[in-house]
Amino acid sequence: MTLMVNTMNNMMNAVGYDRVRAVQWHGDRLRLLDQRCLPQQERWIDCHQVEQVAQAICQLAVRGAPAIGIAAAWGVVLAAQRGAPLELSLKQLRATRPTAVNLVWSLERMKARMAIADDVASLEREAQAIQEEDLMANRHMGYLGAELIETHADVLTHCNTGSLATAGFGTALGVIRAGVAAGRIERVYVTETRPWQQGARLTMYELICDGMAPTLVADSAAAYLMQSGKVQWVIVGADRIAGNGDTANKIGTYALAIAARYHGVKFMVVAPSSTVDMDTASGDDIEVECRNPDELLSVAGQRMVVRSAQAWNPVFDVTPASLIHAIVTERGVIEHPSLPAMRTMFACT
């Protein structure tokens, strides 16, 4: 009984570390916190048309696999409200980002609802359910992941996986929030995450808004940080998890996993079950998105590299399951993920 009370208290404390809602439905429009402007400016975008939602996803005004899926669901609602062709709208939204499977999962769920009833009210209820279920899943994952972490641990996280990237609370950042609230995590290190600097701009913003004191490190300093013994866990999110446990996430994740294995640091992936794609056999089958090289050649819109220079700009990489200590979803924890373990968890044969 005491353990249950302590667990509930810890989770209530953790919910307090969650002050941002980046995707907001306002009945006739979708309001998005423009993440390209943070932390210097909290600028909101009002989307009245499905085309505006698609543009916001493409241009990274909204980002993070769960948040992309939620925004796309509301895009379908906007299309229905405006009398736009729903099949064409689904196709337009689906084409925005190829790697994050949550987008496809969300749109397939909206399409299934359309087959039953394609009126605005029905689609609005479905989109609201997708958003609310994500928040509940994140809070549960936070508890499950925090339970794996020994007391007084220091952790490293990559990119942004918090309220800005989800319906709220976050995936990997949700575990960190729950771990801090439970007294298991003492210090949080955050990689800057080039080229868009989601760690420096967004994760630091969220954690400082929560009243924490995170420490920023350059991406290239992460391996040395592990070598120094200052990190016990690397905790990251995911954009797609293949059937065998291979995981696509923000570029740089694979390098962190290699460094973690070499230095005896545990590596945790946290994502909702909508991120798991059992139809994708392995990481070899995941399409990795490459974006405009100018994103790498510039910082905050200012070119930093000599003219005529070329760049290669993949925005995701794939971490093999063999480098992952645990995958945490709202359905449970898979330690040392493998195809049989994934099939057991996700009821596939």
Rosetta silent file (secondary structure, phi, psi, omega in degrees, C-alpha in Angstrom):
SEQUENCE: MTLMVNTMNNMMNAVGYDRVRAVQWHGDRLRLLDQRCLPQQERWIDCHQVEQVAQAICQLAVRGAPAIGIAAAWGVVLAAQRGAPLELSLKQLRATRPTAVNLVWSLERMKARMAIADDVASLEREAQAIQEEDLMANRHMGYLGAELIETHADVLTHCNTGSLATAGFGTALGVIRAGVAAGRIERVYVTETRPWQQGARLTMYELICDGMAPTLVADSAAAYLMQSGKVQWVIVGADRIAGNGDTANKIGTYALAIAARYHGVKFMVVAPSSTVDMDTASGDDIEVECRNPDELLSVAGQRMVVRSAQAWNPVFDVTPASLIHAIVTERGVIEHPSLPAMRTMFACT
SCORE:     score description
SCORE:     0.000 S_00000001
   1 L     0.000  -44.267  178.893    0.000    0.000    0.000 S_00000001
   2 H   -61.461  -41.295  178.968    2.818    2.392    0.902 S_00000001
   3 H   -61.425  -41.705  179.902    4.570    1.633   -2.400 S_00000001
   4 H   -64.816  -42.499  179.038    1.371    2.392   -4.334 S_00000001
   5 H   -63.028  -43.891  178.922    0.882    5.703   -2.512 S_00000001
   6 H   -62.270  -40.936  178.969    4.506    6.688   -3.155 S_00000001
   7 H   -61.910  -45.149  179.143    4.137    5.808   -6.830 S_00000001
   8 H   -63.749  -41.604  178.162    0.999    7.932   -7.158 S_00000001
   9 H   -62.527  -42.438  178.959    2.656   10.829   -5.353 S_00000001
  10 H   -62.219  -41.000 -179.725    5.695   10.615   -7.620 S_00000001
  11 H   -68.884  -37.249  176.484    3.511   10.662  -10.714 S_00000001
  12 H   -64.554  -39.769  175.919    1.531   13.652   -9.451 S_00000001
  13 H   -62.963  -40.660 -178.678    4.817   15.441   -8.805 S_00000001
  14 H   -64.814  -35.755  179.794    6.010   14.508  -12.293 S_00000001
  15 H   -61.041  -28.985  176.757    2.868   15.956  -13.896 S_00000001
  16 L   -64.274  -24.648  175.185    3.947   19.299  -12.441 S_00000001
  17 L   -86.574   62.115 -173.237    6.994   19.107  -14.726 S_00000001
  18 L  -169.019   80.999 -169.608    4.812   19.612  -17.798 S_00000001
  19 L  -112.394    4.720 -173.660    3.794   23.155  -18.606 S_00000001
  20 L  -117.117  136.151  170.939    3.749   23.298  -22.418 S_00000001
  21 L  -128.575  104.971 -170.734    0.999   22.349  -24.892 S_00000001
  22 L   -89.331  -17.130 -179.588    2.258   22.901  -28.433 S_00000001
  23 E  -121.696  112.580 -173.628   -0.728   21.474  -30.373 S_00000001
  24 E  -129.507  127.388  177.197   -4.067   23.069  -29.472 S_00000001
  25 E   -93.718  130.529 -176.834   -7.479   22.592  -31.074 S_00000001
  26 L  -122.213   31.775  172.373   -9.756   25.645  -30.963 S_00000001
  27 L    84.082  -47.043  179.054  -12.907   24.337  -32.637 S_00000001
  28 L  -125.977    5.878 -179.179  -12.415   25.981  -36.022 S_00000001
  29 L  -158.935  156.034  174.976   -8.623   26.119  -36.210 S_00000001
  30 E  -105.448  122.810 -179.824   -5.481   24.298  -35.108 S_00000001
  31 E  -102.866  125.510 -177.254   -3.067   26.450  -33.123 S_00000001
  32 E  -120.710  133.983  172.601    0.584   25.373  -33.202 S_00000001
  33 E   -76.261  116.868 -174.987    3.490   26.728  -31.190 S_00000001
  34 L   -71.690  105.179 -172.820    6.069   27.528  -33.876 S_00000001
  35 L   -78.572   -7.175  174.585    9.097   25.566  -32.718 S_00000001
  36 L   -72.976  -21.299 -174.786   11.388   27.252  -35.221 S_00000001
  37 L   -95.807  -15.499 -178.277   11.196   30.441  -33.158 S_00000001
  38 L   -73.415  149.948    1.045   11.897   28.996  -29.701 S_00000001
  39 L   -92.513   -0.132 -174.874   13.305   29.917  -27.282 S_00000001
  40 L   -65.823  -34.078 -174.501   13.659   33.522  -28.387 S_00000001
  41 L  -143.589  133.193  173.848    9.983   33.952  -29.286 S_00000001
  42 L   -95.122   90.263 -175.651    6.783   32.095  -28.422 S_00000001
  43 L  -107.380  133.361 -178.995    4.987   32.517  -31.739 S_00000001
  44 E  -107.917  143.291  176.945    1.723   30.724  -32.529 S_00000001
  45 E  -112.630  127.718  174.796    0.443   29.686  -35.946 S_00000001
  46 E   -98.900  117.372  179.394   -3.300   29.405  -36.582 S_00000001
  47 E  -101.202  119.646  178.339   -4.090   26.790  -39.240 S_00000001
  48 L  -105.226  -12.824 -177.206   -7.532   27.127  -40.825 S_00000001
  49 L  -129.506  153.348  178.628   -6.868   24.852  -43.813 S_00000001
  50 H   -61.539  -33.993  179.351   -5.381   21.390  -44.201 S_00000001
  51 H   -61.201  -34.498  178.877   -2.733   22.869  -46.504 S_00000001
  52 H   -69.474  -35.884  176.368   -1.494   25.047  -43.641 S_00000001
  53 H   -65.388  -45.949  178.850   -1.139   22.003  -41.390 S_00000001
  54 H   -59.620  -41.677  179.425    0.827   20.156  -44.082 S_00000001
  55 H   -65.143  -41.236  179.292    3.087   23.168  -44.524 S_00000001
  56 H   -62.258  -37.369  178.035    3.677   23.451  -40.758 S_00000001
  57 H   -69.376  -47.338 -178.915    4.731   19.789  -40.648 S_00000001
  58 H   -59.467  -40.754 -173.306    7.000   20.092  -43.693 S_00000001
  59 L   -91.728    7.569  175.060    8.691   23.229  -42.401 S_00000001
  60 L    67.698   20.977  170.864    9.194   21.849  -38.839 S_00000001
  61 L   -65.085  -36.535  168.852    6.935   24.416  -37.185 S_00000001
  62 L  -118.196  135.757 -176.578    5.477   21.318  -35.534 S_00000001
  63 L  -153.213  170.767 -170.262    7.819   18.366  -35.044 S_00000001
  64 L    97.526  126.292 -170.917    8.259   15.224  -32.996 S_00000001
  65 H   -53.749  -49.790  179.774    6.689   11.997  -34.241 S_00000001
  66 H   -63.556  -41.559 -179.030    3.635   11.942  -31.925 S_00000001
  67 H   -64.171  -36.736  176.767    2.941   15.672  -32.371 S_00000001
  68 H   -61.377  -45.342  178.954    3.138   15.302  -36.156 S_00000001
  69 H   -62.095  -42.155  179.588    0.551   12.526  -36.036 S_00000001
  70 H   -64.907  -46.091  179.202   -1.754   14.544  -33.778 S_00000001
  71 H   -60.102  -41.179 -179.906   -1.461   17.651  -35.968 S_00000001
  72 H   -63.916  -38.591  177.781   -2.213   15.580  -39.066 S_00000001
  73 H   -60.677  -43.387  177.569   -5.352   14.164  -37.433 S_00000001
  74 H   -68.400  -29.176  174.558   -6.591   17.685  -36.786 S_00000001
  75 H   -60.592  -38.548  176.908   -5.675   18.534  -40.384 S_00000001
  76 H   -63.918  -40.208  177.839   -8.192   15.914  -41.502 S_00000001
  77 H   -61.797  -44.347  177.822  -10.821   17.560  -39.305 S_00000001
  78 H   -60.168  -41.069  178.389  -10.084   20.928  -40.891 S_00000001
  79 H   -60.265  -42.252  179.515  -10.432   19.366  -44.343 S_00000001
  80 H   -66.391  -41.034  178.648  -13.837   17.985  -43.376 S_00000001
  81 H   -61.207  -37.709 -175.557  -14.940   21.338  -41.961 S_00000001
  82 H   -90.435   -0.628 -179.928  -13.959   23.147  -45.157 S_00000001
  83 L    74.299   21.917  178.544  -15.442   20.535  -47.486 S_00000001
  84 L   -75.143  151.924  177.117  -12.050   19.596  -48.945 S_00000001
  85 L   -61.209  118.543 -172.112  -11.673   16.155  -50.613 S_00000001
  86 H   -68.561  -40.107 -179.681  -10.705   13.912  -47.688 S_00000001
  87 H   -63.540  -40.676  177.941   -8.765   11.303  -49.672 S_00000001
  88 H   -65.893  -37.625  178.643   -6.682   14.029  -51.295 S_00000001
  89 H   -66.319  -41.203  176.019   -6.096   15.632  -47.902 S_00000001
  90 H   -59.119  -44.727  179.691   -4.925   12.321  -46.454 S_00000001
  91 H   -63.074  -41.738 -179.644   -2.483   11.926  -49.330 S_00000001
  92 H   -64.050  -43.270  179.901   -1.195   15.464  -48.893 S_00000001
  93 H   -69.444  -39.621 -178.757   -0.582   15.021  -45.165 S_00000001
  94 H   -61.067  -31.247 -174.901    0.981   11.579  -45.607 S_00000001
  95 L   -79.930   -4.192 -171.724    3.606   13.016  -47.997 S_00000001
  96 L   -71.434  -44.586 -178.127    4.936   15.580  -45.513 S_00000001
  97 L  -140.020  122.224 -172.249    7.456   13.441  -43.547 S_00000001
  98 L   -85.075  -22.223 -169.855    8.484    9.898  -44.610 S_00000001
  99 L   -87.736  -42.764 -175.361   10.326    8.525  -41.556 S_00000001
 100 L   -71.499  116.216 -175.508    7.979    9.060  -38.592 S_00000001
 101 H   -76.575  -20.454  179.366    5.453    6.208  -38.621 S_00000001
 102 H   -57.591  -33.650  178.809    3.109    7.978  -36.172 S_00000001
 103 H   -60.421  -50.785 -179.623    1.984   10.185  -39.056 S_00000001
 104 H   -64.670  -42.787 -179.860    0.839    7.213  -41.131 S_00000001
 105 H   -58.554  -45.447 -178.801   -0.661    5.496  -38.073 S_00000001
 106 H   -64.824  -43.891 -179.275   -2.712    8.574  -37.202 S_00000001
 107 H   -68.086  -35.390  176.019   -3.941    9.074  -40.754 S_00000001
 108 H   -65.136  -36.231  178.033   -4.884    5.396  -41.087 S_00000001
 109 H   -67.713  -40.953  176.733   -6.889    5.726  -37.896 S_00000001
 110 H   -65.746  -37.423  178.443   -8.671    8.805  -39.254 S_00000001
 111 H   -64.880  -39.659  177.580   -9.303    6.956  -42.542 S_00000001
 112 H   -63.839  -38.685  176.812  -10.844    4.045  -40.636 S_00000001
 113 H   -65.108  -39.578  178.635  -13.122    6.494  -38.840 S_00000001
 114 H   -60.229  -34.085 -179.356  -14.084    8.027  -42.210 S_00000001
 115 H   -67.791  -24.105  178.896  -15.190    4.580  -43.408 S_00000001
 116 H   -90.826  -48.337  179.966  -17.665    4.461  -40.524 S_00000001
 117 L  -158.994  122.491 -176.727  -18.713    8.127  -40.445 S_00000001
 118 L  -106.278   20.424  175.703  -17.027   11.030  -42.191 S_00000001
 119 L   -74.449  158.376 -174.282  -19.011   13.837  -40.569 S_00000001
 120 H   -59.550  -43.124 -176.481  -17.046   16.561  -38.826 S_00000001
 121 H   -61.857  -41.389  179.650  -18.188   15.637  -35.311 S_00000001
 122 H   -66.032  -43.373  179.847  -17.049   12.011  -35.662 S_00000001
 123 H   -67.442  -36.191  177.849  -13.660   12.987  -37.050 S_00000001
 124 H   -64.579  -40.712  178.016  -13.209   15.601  -34.330 S_00000001
 125 H   -63.671  -38.865 -179.956  -13.883   13.004  -31.630 S_00000001
 126 H   -66.442  -44.504  178.458  -11.325   10.660  -33.208 S_00000001
 127 H   -62.931  -39.946  178.408   -8.632   13.339  -33.382 S_00000001
 128 H   -64.381  -38.694  178.385   -9.330   14.315  -29.770 S_00000001
 129 H   -64.802  -41.813  177.856   -9.031   10.665  -28.731 S_00000001
 130 H   -58.518  -43.941 -178.883   -5.668   10.349  -30.506 S_00000001
 131 H   -68.010  -45.163 -178.065   -4.379   13.395  -28.633 S_00000001
 132 H   -67.824  -38.144  179.122   -5.712   12.355  -25.221 S_00000001
 133 H   -65.231  -36.191  178.197   -4.461    8.775  -25.574 S_00000001
 134 H   -63.480  -43.397  179.196   -0.977   10.044  -26.376 S_00000001
 135 H   -61.815  -44.794  179.047   -0.871   12.111  -23.187 S_00000001
 136 H   -63.392  -41.528  179.219   -2.003    9.148  -21.080 S_00000001
 137 H   -62.388  -41.878 -178.680    0.518    6.861  -22.767 S_00000001
 138 H   -62.324  -42.626 -179.709    3.341    9.316  -22.121 S_00000001
 139 H   -65.088  -38.826  178.682    2.571    9.537  -18.416 S_00000001
 140 H   -68.590  -42.624  177.413    2.479    5.748  -18.111 S_00000001
 141 H   -61.102  -37.371  177.977    5.735    5.367  -20.052 S_00000001
 142 H   -56.563  -46.090  178.635    7.319    7.939  -17.771 S_00000001
 143 H   -64.422  -46.666 -177.905    6.583    5.760  -14.763 S_00000001
 144 H   -62.166  -43.962 -179.231    7.711    2.529  -16.478 S_00000001
 145 H   -68.718  -40.001 -179.812   10.970    4.012  -17.699 S_00000001
 146 H   -62.840  -31.742  179.628   11.802    5.725  -14.416 S_00000001
 147 L   -64.521  -20.793  179.908   11.439    2.387  -12.621 S_00000001
 148 L   -80.916  -15.690 -170.396   14.415    1.062  -14.609 S_00000001
 149 L   -94.290  130.018  178.227   16.754    3.788  -13.389 S_00000001
 150 L   -70.047  157.847 -178.069   18.810    3.353  -10.273 S_00000001
 151 L   -65.262  147.011  176.825   18.712    6.076   -7.632 S_00000001
 152 L    64.743   37.702 -179.971   21.010    9.102   -7.989 S_00000001
 153 E   -89.972  151.197  169.112   21.587    8.552  -11.712 S_00000001
 154 E  -109.630  138.438 -172.997   22.787   11.110  -14.226 S_00000001
 155 E  -129.402  157.632  176.353   21.296   10.827  -17.709 S_00000001
 156 E  -121.892  135.888  175.707   21.889   12.135  -21.219 S_00000001
 157 E  -128.318  155.924 -173.338   19.125   12.850  -23.739 S_00000001
 158 L  -125.607  138.932  179.676   19.237   13.735  -27.425 S_00000001
 159 L    67.025 -154.870  178.992   16.958   15.990  -29.488 S_00000001
 160 L  -125.830  125.911 -175.585   13.561   16.986  -28.040 S_00000001
 161 L  -134.415   28.793 -174.013   11.071   14.399  -26.829 S_00000001
 162 L  -102.453 -147.414 -178.700    8.960   16.403  -24.418 S_00000001
 163 H   -62.997  -29.505  179.144    5.652   18.245  -24.440 S_00000001
 164 H   -67.249  -27.115 -174.563    6.688   20.103  -27.584 S_00000001
 165 H  -101.055    2.109 -172.849    7.016   16.815  -29.483 S_00000001
 166 L  -144.400 -168.306  172.894    3.887   15.101  -28.140 S_00000001
 167 L   -74.863  -16.812 -178.071    0.449   15.786  -26.678 S_00000001
 168 L   152.503  157.077  177.656    2.197   16.554  -23.395 S_00000001
 169 L    72.201  -49.129  174.829    4.655   15.210  -20.793 S_00000001
 170 L   102.209  168.634  179.004    6.828   13.573  -23.428 S_00000001
 171 L   -94.677  -87.160  175.899    8.394   10.212  -24.208 S_00000001
 172 H   -61.507  -40.636  178.783   12.078   10.169  -23.237 S_00000001
 173 H   -69.227  -26.722  173.926   11.615   13.513  -21.502 S_00000001
 174 H   -64.966  -40.479  175.325    8.585   12.025  -19.746 S_00000001
 175 H   -62.416  -41.569  179.510   10.839    9.341  -18.264 S_00000001
 176 H   -65.512  -42.612  177.889   13.252   12.055  -17.179 S_00000001
 177 H   -60.599  -46.686  179.456   10.441   14.095  -15.625 S_00000001
 178 H   -64.749  -38.090 -179.867    9.150   11.042  -13.756 S_00000001
 179 H   -67.391  -38.121  176.438   12.688   10.087  -12.720 S_00000001
 180 H   -66.523  -44.662 -179.299   13.417   13.543  -11.316 S_00000001
 181 H   -62.021  -33.660 -178.966   10.098   13.587   -9.450 S_00000001
 182 L   -85.487   -2.823 -179.340   10.856   10.163   -7.945 S_00000001
 183 L    77.782   15.537 -179.912   14.353   11.206   -6.866 S_00000001
 184 L   -89.036  -29.959 -178.155   16.018    8.709   -9.198 S_00000001
 185 E  -109.218  129.064 -179.977   17.623   11.242  -11.557 S_00000001
 186 E  -100.705  -45.405 -176.143   19.950   13.929  -10.240 S_00000001
 187 E  -130.730  140.864  179.536   21.458   15.561  -13.321 S_00000001
 188 E  -118.281  122.868  173.878   20.248   15.821  -16.910 S_00000001
 189 E  -102.089  140.412 -175.934   22.660   16.400  -19.794 S_00000001
 190 E  -126.653  124.536  174.538   21.230   17.594  -23.108 S_00000001
 191 E   -76.172  150.061 -179.125   22.972   17.376  -26.490 S_00000001
 192 L   -67.309  -34.556  175.754   22.640   20.428  -28.715 S_00000001
 193 L    68.199   74.613  174.279   21.397   18.240  -31.647 S_00000001
 194 L   -72.624  153.651    3.378   22.667   19.756  -34.871 S_00000001
 195 L   -92.555  -12.458 -177.419   21.635   21.062  -37.326 S_00000001
 196 L   -88.625   -6.824  174.244   18.293   22.293  -35.952 S_00000001
 197 L    57.118   44.123 -179.878   19.556   22.331  -32.348 S_00000001
 198 H   -64.192  -32.802  177.685   16.371   20.865  -30.906 S_00000001
 199 H   -67.761  -49.481 -178.365   18.199   19.938  -27.722 S_00000001
 200 H   -65.257  -44.287 -174.320   19.711   23.373  -27.193 S_00000001
 201 H   -82.242  -42.486 -167.450   16.626   25.332  -28.238 S_00000001
 202 H  -103.188  -50.016 -178.897   13.719   23.129  -27.182 S_00000001
 203 H   -66.460  -42.923  175.956   14.717   20.569  -24.542 S_00000001
 204 H   -60.409  -40.853  177.733   16.646   23.147  -22.524 S_00000001
 205 H   -58.856  -48.917 -178.596   13.631   25.460  -22.827 S_00000001
 206 H   -63.059  -47.894 -175.193   11.235   22.803  -21.536 S_00000001
 207 H   -68.204  -35.915  177.580   13.383   21.657  -18.632 S_00000001
 208 H   -71.105  -35.826  172.606   14.178   25.165  -17.490 S_00000001
 209 H   -59.963  -31.839  178.316   10.454   26.016  -17.694 S_00000001
 210 L   -77.146   -7.041 -178.341    9.981   23.024  -15.392 S_00000001
 211 L    87.985   11.404  177.466   12.409   24.511  -12.873 S_00000001
 212 L   -86.037  175.217  179.353   15.182   21.989  -13.541 S_00000001
 213 L  -127.748   69.345 -178.400   18.856   22.801  -14.088 S_00000001
 214 L   -70.385  158.673  178.446   19.909   20.812  -17.191 S_00000001
 215 E  -115.423  123.751  179.660   23.449   20.943  -18.583 S_00000001
 216 E   -85.124  137.780  174.891   23.964   21.481  -22.321 S_00000001
 217 E  -131.340  149.273  173.037   26.782   19.648  -24.100 S_00000001
 218 L   -64.766  148.705  177.456   27.992   19.754  -27.690 S_00000001
 219 H   -52.926  -41.114 -176.401   27.080   16.667  -29.711 S_00000001
 220 H   -73.414   -7.390  179.125   30.778   15.932  -30.098 S_00000001
 221 H   -93.739   -7.265 -171.474   31.290   16.004  -26.307 S_00000001
 222 H   -62.931  -43.817 -178.857   28.857   13.169  -25.543 S_00000001
 223 H   -64.250  -39.984  178.380   31.333   10.272  -25.819 S_00000001
 224 H   -65.590  -36.371  176.564   33.836   12.073  -23.590 S_00000001
 225 H   -60.772  -42.726  177.525   31.061   12.722  -21.075 S_00000001
 226 H   -66.498  -41.608  179.350   30.361    8.985  -20.950 S_00000001
 227 H   -59.872  -31.937 -178.991   34.062    8.184  -20.672 S_00000001
 228 L   -73.764   -9.660  179.289   34.240   10.459  -17.636 S_00000001
 229 L    82.835   13.804 -175.307   31.672    8.271  -15.858 S_00000001
 230 L   -88.855   -1.656 -178.134   29.165   11.107  -15.495 S_00000001
 231 L  -130.563  132.269  175.909   26.298    9.343  -17.282 S_00000001
 232 L  -104.804  -24.585  179.860   24.552    6.077  -16.382 S_00000001
 233 E  -137.517  140.856  162.537   21.729    6.182  -18.948 S_00000001
 234 E  -104.890  127.810 -175.767   21.158    7.589  -22.420 S_00000001
 235 E  -125.461  119.618 -175.629   17.405    8.121  -22.901 S_00000001
 236 E  -132.615  166.541  173.357   16.011    8.915  -26.361 S_00000001
 237 L   -94.732 -158.994 -179.721   12.760    8.854  -28.287 S_00000001
 238 L  -157.950  149.821  173.623   12.001    7.262  -31.648 S_00000001
 239 L  -105.258  -23.167  173.693   10.376    8.071  -34.967 S_00000001
 240 E  -161.202  133.143  174.960    9.976    4.458  -36.080 S_00000001
 241 E  -116.069  120.083 -178.303   10.723    1.136  -34.369 S_00000001
 242 E   -75.128  169.505 -176.134   11.044   -1.834  -36.709 S_00000001
 243 L   -60.502  -26.426  179.600    9.713   -5.294  -35.984 S_00000001
 244 L   -94.816    2.704  178.879   13.072   -6.535  -34.707 S_00000001
 245 L    98.924   -9.200  173.159   13.615   -3.523  -32.423 S_00000001
 246 L   -58.372  142.242 -169.635   15.895   -1.492  -34.701 S_00000001
 247 E  -130.753  126.484  172.331   15.053    2.157  -34.070 S_00000001
 248 E   -92.201  131.436  177.925   15.104    5.264  -36.246 S_00000001
 249 E  -150.613 -179.048 -176.657   15.611    8.489  -34.344 S_00000001
 250 E   -51.106  140.248  179.857   17.232   11.899  -34.741 S_00000001
 251 L   -51.462  135.141 -175.158   20.596   11.862  -36.480 S_00000001
 252 L   105.900  -17.063  179.977   23.351   11.275  -33.933 S_00000001
 253 H   -64.701  -42.258 -179.754   21.420    8.685  -31.932 S_00000001
 254 H   -59.392  -44.153  178.994   23.358    5.784  -33.462 S_00000001
 255 H   -62.376  -38.820  177.671   26.681    7.354  -32.483 S_00000001
 256 H   -64.512  -38.817  179.794   25.422    7.803  -28.917 S_00000001
 257 H   -65.763  -39.910  177.412   24.363    4.147  -28.779 S_00000001
 258 H   -63.653  -46.582  179.943   27.800    2.985  -29.932 S_00000001
 259 H   -63.556  -38.903  179.972   29.535    5.187  -27.370 S_00000001
 260 H   -64.144  -44.180  179.546   27.147    4.019  -24.636 S_00000001
 261 H   -62.030  -43.167 -178.388   27.821    0.353  -25.352 S_00000001
 262 H   -62.442  -37.572 -174.524   31.600    0.914  -25.333 S_00000001
 263 H   -97.477    7.668  177.106   31.481    2.759  -22.000 S_00000001
 264 L    71.971   26.482  177.904   28.969    0.469  -20.257 S_00000001
 265 L   -96.002  135.603 -178.937   26.196    3.087  -20.257 S_00000001
 266 E   -77.403  151.063 -172.532   22.629    1.811  -20.602 S_00000001
 267 E  -128.270  119.657 -176.220   20.546    2.952  -23.566 S_00000001
 268 E  -117.342  132.993  172.948   16.758    3.418  -23.375 S_00000001
 269 E  -109.513  131.065 -177.418   14.315    4.118  -26.218 S_00000001
 270 E  -125.598  122.840 -178.356   10.926    5.528  -25.194 S_00000001
 271 L  -162.569  149.962  176.044    8.017    5.748  -27.639 S_00000001
 272 L   -69.559  162.263 -178.104    4.292    4.997  -27.819 S_00000001
 273 H   -62.840  -20.491  176.741    3.151    1.797  -29.493 S_00000001
 274 H   -66.759  -14.552  177.462    2.029    3.884  -32.494 S_00000001
 275 H   -84.752  -16.355 -179.150    5.749    4.301  -33.255 S_00000001
 276 E   -81.519  127.612 -179.290    6.214    0.533  -33.592 S_00000001
 277 E  -120.827   89.969 -177.687    5.933   -0.681  -37.173 S_00000001
 278 L   -69.580  -14.159  176.257    5.814   -4.464  -37.193 S_00000001
 279 L   -79.054  -12.919  174.154    5.378   -4.381  -40.975 S_00000001
 280 L   -97.322  112.123 -170.275    8.923   -3.018  -41.252 S_00000001
 281 L   -64.303  -44.290 -176.324   11.148   -6.027  -40.670 S_00000001
 282 L  -151.915  175.862  179.359   14.353   -4.222  -39.715 S_00000001
 283 H   -62.707  -23.187  178.146   16.099   -0.892  -39.795 S_00000001
 284 H   -61.964  -22.399 -175.870   17.362   -1.663  -43.297 S_00000001
 285 H   -97.386    2.366 -179.446   13.802   -1.127  -44.523 S_00000001
 286 L   -86.031  127.416  175.866   13.265    2.284  -42.895 S_00000001
 287 L   -76.559  120.378 -179.731   13.271    5.228  -45.271 S_00000001
 288 L   -97.024  122.520 -177.564   15.594    7.873  -43.819 S_00000001
 289 L   -73.407  131.587  169.741   14.626   11.423  -44.682 S_00000001
 290 E  -109.955  134.349 -177.741   17.275   13.741  -46.100 S_00000001
 291 L  -110.609  179.448 -176.309   16.530   17.445  -45.948 S_00000001
 292 L   -55.820  127.707  178.780   17.856   20.537  -47.673 S_00000001
 293 L   -57.970  -23.882 -179.673   21.664   20.812  -47.289 S_00000001
 294 H   -59.858  -26.793  177.933   21.230   24.507  -46.530 S_00000001
 295 H   -62.424  -31.007  179.704   20.009   23.504  -43.058 S_00000001
 296 H   -86.731  -27.370 -176.533   23.508   22.185  -42.357 S_00000001
 297 H   -84.168   -9.491 -176.433   25.359   25.010  -44.080 S_00000001
 298 E  -128.209  159.316  172.542   23.588   27.709  -42.048 S_00000001
 299 E  -129.319  121.983 -179.103   22.837   28.520  -38.416 S_00000001
 300 L    52.706   38.417  177.369   19.651   30.452  -37.640 S_00000001
 301 L    83.053   -4.693 -179.894   19.397   31.389  -41.303 S_00000001
 302 E  -104.143  122.913 -177.978   22.927   32.765  -41.521 S_00000001
 303 E   -65.503  132.886 -177.480   25.311   30.859  -43.784 S_00000001
 304 L  -113.767   -5.103 -173.380   28.387   29.629  -41.888 S_00000001
 305 L  -119.676  147.287 -177.702   30.153   27.708  -44.660 S_00000001
 306 L   -54.580  144.234  177.944   32.019   28.979  -47.709 S_00000001
 307 L   -58.477  147.493 -178.850   29.946   29.411  -50.854 S_00000001
 308 L    78.711   -3.426  175.599   29.829   26.441  -53.255 S_00000001
 309 L   -68.124  148.575  178.418   30.374   23.991  -50.380 S_00000001
 310 L  -109.368  160.617  179.879   28.214   20.867  -50.449 S_00000001
 311 L  -148.149  152.946  174.201   26.573   19.013  -47.561 S_00000001
 312 L  -113.936  124.786 -168.723   24.787   15.742  -46.830 S_00000001
 313 L  -129.641   64.425  170.145   21.885   16.213  -44.419 S_00000001
 314 E   -70.920  138.462 -176.324   20.140   13.013  -43.253 S_00000001
 315 L  -103.531   -2.031  174.773   17.949   13.932  -40.290 S_00000001
 316 E  -135.588  160.761  166.467   17.573   10.424  -38.857 S_00000001
 317 E  -139.638  173.761 -175.005   19.742    7.353  -38.363 S_00000001
 318 E  -118.491  124.354  177.111   18.976    3.785  -37.313 S_00000001
 319 E   -97.126  122.165  178.828   20.211    2.222  -34.078 S_00000001
 320 L   -63.026  146.302  179.766   20.379   -1.603  -34.146 S_00000001
 321 H   -57.077  -28.923 -177.572   18.357   -3.389  -31.468 S_00000001
 322 H   -64.921  -16.783  179.304   21.568   -5.025  -30.241 S_00000001
 323 H   -97.983    0.237 -174.969   22.702   -1.638  -28.865 S_00000001
 324 L  -103.080  125.465  177.796   19.444   -0.940  -27.005 S_00000001
 325 L   -76.242  -41.539 -176.858   19.077   -1.983  -23.370 S_00000001
 326 E  -152.120  138.865  167.817   15.324   -1.326  -23.167 S_00000001
 327 E  -107.439  126.151 -178.378   12.412   -0.167  -25.313 S_00000001
 328 E  -113.062  121.377  170.199    9.639    1.402  -23.247 S_00000001
 329 E  -125.372  174.634  179.044    6.101    1.784  -24.595 S_00000001
 330 L   -67.481  -15.052  178.042    2.787    2.227  -22.789 S_00000001
 331 L   -82.444  -17.867 -179.931    2.257   -1.527  -23.261 S_00000001
 332 E   146.941 -173.381 -176.262    5.332   -2.388  -21.222 S_00000001
 333 E  -109.692  131.549  171.973    9.118   -2.674  -21.235 S_00000001
 334 E  -111.367  109.273  176.104   11.137   -4.855  -23.591 S_00000001
 335 E   -88.310  138.933 -177.126   14.650   -5.365  -22.268 S_00000001
 336 L    51.349   66.372 -171.678   17.248   -6.438  -24.843 S_00000001
 337 L   -59.991  145.270  178.719   14.738   -6.170  -27.727 S_00000001
 338 L  -151.201  169.249  179.351   14.512   -8.884  -30.354 S_00000001
 339 H   -59.790  -46.246  178.469   12.016  -10.027  -32.974 S_00000001
 340 H   -61.518  -41.289 -179.931   10.410  -12.674  -30.682 S_00000001
 341 H   -65.757  -40.124  178.576   10.117  -10.172  -27.817 S_00000001
 342 H   -65.590  -41.205  179.113    8.612   -7.541  -30.104 S_00000001
 343 H   -64.206  -39.567  178.950    6.127  -10.051  -31.513 S_00000001
 344 H   -63.608  -44.288 -177.749    5.110  -11.110  -28.016 S_00000001
 345 H   -68.128  -38.993 -172.849    4.555   -7.511  -26.891 S_00000001
 346 L  -107.983   21.832  168.507    2.700   -6.425  -30.004 S_00000001
 347 L    53.988   42.101  177.436    0.663   -9.604  -30.593 S_00000001
 348 L  -109.453  149.923  178.736    2.165  -10.433  -34.004 S_00000001
 349 L  -118.055    0.000    0.000    2.839  -13.936  -35.321 S_00000001
